[in-house]
C-alpha cells in the first residue's frame, strides 16, 4: 500500500493506525501534530484513525526559534 509521509512516498505492508505509524517512525513519545489528507487528527484519535492507500500524511513537530 502506497502512502506519502511528509512528501516522501512510503510503502506499508498492511493498514495501520496513526498511532502505529508514529510508533514505527519513532514519534510516539514526542508531541507532534498529524494531518491525514489535509485534515488534522486529534491526539485522542490516533489509535482510531487508520491510514489507507494513497493517503497523504504530514507529521509536524514544534520547533523553538525566533
N, C-alpha and C positions, 0 to 999 in steps of 0.2 A: 504494500500500500504506500503510495507516494504522498508526502505532505511537504510543506515548506515551513522551516523554522527560522525566523529572523532572516529571511531572504535566501536561505540555503535549502536546496532540495534534499530530502531525507527519506529513507525507506524504512517502514516499520513492518515487522512480521505479522502483527495482529493488531486489532484495535486496542487502544489504551485510554485510560482516563487522563485528564490533565495532570492529576496528582502523580500517576505512574510515570508519565512522561518527564515531569520535573525531577522525580527521583532518579530516573535513568540518566538524566543530564546533569545531575549533581546540584540541583537548585532547591531541593525540598526543604532544607533547613534555612533558606535565605528568604528575605522579604522580596517578593517580585510581583509585578503586575503581569497578567496574561490576557491576551486578546486572541480569540479564535474567529477568523473571518471578519475582523474589524469590530467584533463585539467583545466588550470586557467581560471576563469571567470572574465572579466573586470568589474570594478565597474559600468560603464555606462550600462552594460548589465544585471545587477542584476534583473531588472524588466522584462527582455525579456527571460531569461534562466529559463525554467521550470524543476522541479525535476520530474523524472519518477521512476516507481517501480524499485527496486534493484540498484538504483544509490548509489554511494559511494561519500559522501560529506566530505571534510576536510575544517574546518574553523580555520584559523590561525591569532592570534593577535600578534603584535610586543611586545617584552618584552625588558626592559632595563637590563643591566647587563654587566658583563665583566669577 
